Amino acid sequence: MKKAQLLLLVVLCTAITASAQVRRSISILGDSYSTFAHHVTPDTNYVWYPQERVESNNVVSVRQTWWHQLILNNGFRLCVNNSFSGATICNTGYQGADYSDRSYCTRLNRLGSPDIIIVFGGTNDTWAHSPIGDYKYDGWSAADLYQFRPAMSFLLSGLLDRYPGTAVYVVINDILSDDVTHSMQTICDYYAVPYIQLHDIDKQSGHPSILGMQQIAEQVAAAIK
């Protein structure tokens, strides 16, 4: 009897260990949509959530964010959330300012060692009217990274080189300009990186509400599963 109980205990411990080992880790490279105070790395990144005035946006808990719901509801674990409010994919920000200190191209090497990388950006490139540029898939100059198309290519190429064997997904917001949307789709197709085109996301002050966060989590989960 004792041997049988011991065998059962060993089997259960092995099953629990195996279950823990199969939990895939996710890193996020994002902008304000993916921020929450004290829940981004590094903590010096600018954040948008939570807003002091609930009237501006009703997301007040980190558990309401799309990425927290995605991870908690689908058996993932968080590796790194490197999101920076207001960040553009390219190095050109609002009023033509140099955003090379926060752009996606600059932050792509700071995502830890995840199983999955989710890139969620392009919104600020649209809002800041960053230069669109031409498609360019290699030989980027420093000047190229101040334009959206070559910067997006540099970003995906860099992620695929830096994180071999890691699944990369690009989330495309539903309020981007036609140029940015089509460019992201075209560049993702070139690199065979799957993209997730969001649709009908509820927003307050241009940012996902509680409902919008849930919608994003569900649409992303359906794609990466």
C-alpha positions as CSV (number, residue, x, y, z in Angstrom):
1,M,0.0,0.0,0.0
2,K,2.8,2.4,0.9
3,K,4.6,1.7,-2.3
4,A,1.4,2.4,-4.3
5,Q,0.9,5.7,-2.4
6,L,4.5,6.7,-3.0
7,L,4.2,5.9,-6.7
8,L,1.0,8.0,-6.9
9,L,2.8,10.9,-5.2
10,V,5.7,10.7,-7.7
11,V,3.3,10.6,-10.6
12,L,1.4,13.7,-9.3
13,C,4.5,15.6,-8.6
14,T,5.8,14.8,-12.1
15,A,2.5,15.9,-13.7
16,I,2.5,19.2,-11.7
17,T,6.1,19.9,-12.7
18,A,5.4,19.1,-16.4
19,S,2.3,21.4,-16.3
20,A,4.4,24.3,-14.9
21,Q,7.1,23.7,-17.6
22,V,4.7,24.0,-20.5
23,R,3.5,27.5,-19.5
24,R,4.8,29.7,-22.3
25,S,6.1,33.1,-21.5
26,I,5.1,36.3,-23.2
27,S,7.0,39.6,-23.7
28,I,5.2,42.7,-24.9
29,L,6.7,45.5,-26.9
30,G,4.1,48.2,-26.8
31,D,2.9,51.8,-26.3
32,S,0.3,53.4,-24.0
33,Y,-2.3,50.7,-24.7
34,S,-0.1,48.2,-22.9
35,T,1.1,50.3,-20.0
36,F,0.1,50.3,-16.4
37,A,1.9,52.2,-13.6
38,H,4.6,50.1,-11.9
39,H,4.0,47.2,-14.3
40,V,6.3,48.0,-17.1
41,T,10.0,47.3,-17.5
42,P,12.0,49.4,-17.0
43,D,9.8,51.3,-14.5
44,T,11.1,54.6,-15.9
45,N,9.1,54.1,-19.1
46,Y,6.2,56.6,-19.4
47,V,2.8,55.1,-18.7
48,W,-0.8,56.2,-19.5
49,Y,-2.9,53.9,-17.3
50,P,-4.4,54.4,-14.9
51,Q,-5.8,57.9,-15.4
52,E,-6.5,59.9,-12.3
53,R,-9.9,60.9,-13.7
54,V,-12.1,57.8,-14.2
55,E,-14.2,59.9,-16.7
56,S,-11.1,59.8,-19.0
57,N,-10.9,56.0,-19.0
58,N,-12.4,53.5,-16.7
59,V,-9.5,51.1,-16.6
60,V,-8.2,51.4,-13.0
61,S,-6.7,48.0,-12.3
62,V,-3.8,46.2,-13.9
63,R,-6.0,43.1,-14.0
64,Q,-8.3,44.9,-16.5
65,T,-5.5,45.4,-19.0
66,W,-5.6,43.3,-22.2
67,W,-2.2,41.6,-21.6
68,H,-3.0,40.7,-18.0
69,Q,-6.2,39.1,-19.1
70,L,-4.5,37.3,-22.0
71,I,-1.9,35.8,-19.7
72,L,-4.1,34.9,-16.8
73,N,-6.9,33.4,-18.9
74,N,-4.8,31.4,-21.2
75,G,-2.2,29.8,-19.0
76,F,0.8,32.0,-20.1
77,R,3.2,33.8,-17.9
78,L,4.7,37.3,-18.3
79,C,8.4,37.6,-19.2
80,V,8.8,41.4,-19.9
81,N,6.3,44.1,-20.6
82,N,8.5,46.8,-22.3
83,S,5.8,49.3,-23.1
84,F,6.3,53.1,-23.3
85,S,3.4,55.6,-23.6
86,G,3.6,57.7,-26.7
87,A,6.3,55.7,-28.3
88,T,6.5,55.4,-32.1
89,I,7.9,52.4,-34.0
90,C,10.2,54.7,-35.9
91,N,12.4,57.3,-34.4
92,T,10.2,60.3,-35.4
93,G,7.7,61.3,-32.7
94,Y,5.3,64.2,-32.2
95,Q,6.1,67.5,-33.8
96,G,9.0,65.8,-35.5
97,A,10.8,65.2,-32.2
98,D,13.6,62.6,-32.0
99,Y,12.1,59.6,-30.3
100,S,15.1,57.3,-30.7
101,D,15.3,57.1,-26.9
102,R,11.9,55.3,-26.8
103,S,11.2,53.9,-30.2
104,Y,10.4,50.3,-30.8
105,C,13.6,50.0,-32.9
106,T,15.6,51.0,-29.8
107,R,13.7,48.8,-27.3
108,L,13.6,45.6,-29.4
109,N,16.6,44.1,-27.6
110,R,15.1,44.5,-24.1
111,L,12.5,41.8,-24.0
112,G,14.1,39.0,-21.9
113,S,14.0,35.4,-23.1
114,P,10.3,34.8,-24.0
115,D,8.5,32.0,-25.9
116,I,6.2,34.6,-27.6
117,I,6.7,38.3,-28.4
118,I,3.7,40.5,-29.1
119,V,4.4,43.8,-30.8
120,F,1.5,46.2,-30.4
121,G,2.3,49.6,-32.0
122,G,1.8,52.0,-34.9
123,T,-0.8,54.1,-33.1
124,N,1.6,56.9,-32.3
125,D,3.2,56.8,-35.7
126,T,-0.3,57.5,-37.0
127,W,-1.2,60.2,-34.5
128,A,2.2,61.9,-34.9
129,H,2.1,61.7,-38.7
130,S,5.6,60.2,-38.7
131,P,7.1,60.0,-42.2
132,I,6.0,56.9,-44.0
133,G,9.1,56.3,-46.1
134,D,9.7,53.6,-48.7
135,Y,9.8,49.8,-48.2
136,K,13.4,48.7,-47.4
137,Y,14.3,45.2,-46.2
138,D,18.1,45.5,-45.6
139,G,21.0,47.9,-45.4
140,W,19.2,50.4,-43.2
141,S,20.9,53.7,-42.5
142,A,20.4,55.7,-39.3
143,A,18.3,58.1,-41.3
144,D,16.0,55.2,-42.5
145,L,14.9,54.5,-39.0
146,Y,13.2,58.0,-38.8
147,Q,10.6,56.7,-41.4
148,F,7.9,54.2,-40.6
149,R,8.3,51.6,-43.4
150,P,12.0,51.0,-43.1
151,A,11.8,51.2,-39.3
152,M,9.1,48.5,-39.2
153,S,11.2,46.3,-41.4
154,F,14.2,46.9,-39.2
155,L,12.1,46.0,-36.1
156,L,10.8,42.7,-37.4
157,S,14.2,41.7,-38.9
158,G,15.8,42.6,-35.6
159,L,13.3,40.5,-33.5
160,L,13.7,37.5,-35.7
161,D,17.5,37.7,-35.5
162,R,17.6,38.5,-31.8
163,Y,15.1,35.8,-30.7
164,P,15.4,32.7,-32.9
165,G,12.8,30.1,-32.2
166,T,10.5,32.7,-30.6
167,A,7.0,33.2,-32.0
168,V,6.4,36.9,-33.0
169,Y,3.0,38.4,-33.5
170,V,2.1,41.9,-34.5
171,V,-1.1,43.5,-33.3
172,I,-2.5,46.1,-35.6
173,N,-4.9,48.7,-34.1
174,D,-8.2,49.4,-35.7
175,I,-7.7,53.2,-35.8
176,L,-4.5,53.5,-37.8
177,S,-4.1,55.4,-41.0
178,D,-4.5,53.4,-44.2
179,D,-0.8,53.9,-45.0
180,V,0.4,52.6,-41.6
181,T,-2.1,49.7,-41.6
182,H,-1.3,48.5,-45.1
183,S,2.5,49.0,-44.5
184,M,2.4,46.8,-41.4
185,Q,0.5,44.1,-43.2
186,T,2.8,44.2,-46.2
187,I,6.0,44.1,-44.0
188,C,4.6,41.3,-41.8
189,D,3.8,39.2,-44.9
190,Y,7.4,39.8,-46.2
191,Y,8.9,38.4,-43.0
192,A,6.1,35.7,-42.6
193,V,5.2,37.2,-39.2
194,P,1.5,36.7,-38.4
195,Y,-0.4,39.9,-37.7
196,I,-3.6,40.3,-35.7
197,Q,-5.9,42.9,-37.1
198,L,-8.1,44.3,-34.3
199,H,-11.7,45.4,-35.0
200,D,-14.5,47.2,-33.2
201,I,-12.4,48.0,-30.0
202,D,-14.3,50.1,-27.5
203,K,-12.3,53.2,-26.5
204,Q,-12.4,56.1,-24.1
205,S,-10.0,59.1,-24.8
206,G,-8.6,57.1,-27.7
207,H,-7.5,54.3,-25.5
208,P,-9.2,50.9,-24.7
209,S,-11.9,51.0,-22.0
210,I,-12.5,48.0,-19.8
211,L,-14.6,46.5,-22.6
212,G,-12.0,47.4,-25.2
213,M,-9.3,45.6,-23.1
214,Q,-11.4,42.5,-22.9
215,Q,-12.0,42.6,-26.7
216,I,-8.3,42.9,-27.4
217,A,-7.4,40.1,-25.1
218,E,-10.0,37.8,-26.8
219,Q,-8.9,38.7,-30.3
220,V,-5.2,38.2,-29.5
221,A,-5.9,34.9,-27.7
222,A,-7.9,33.6,-30.6
223,A,-5.0,34.3,-33.0
224,I,-2.0,33.0,-31.0
225,K,-3.8,29.8,-29.8
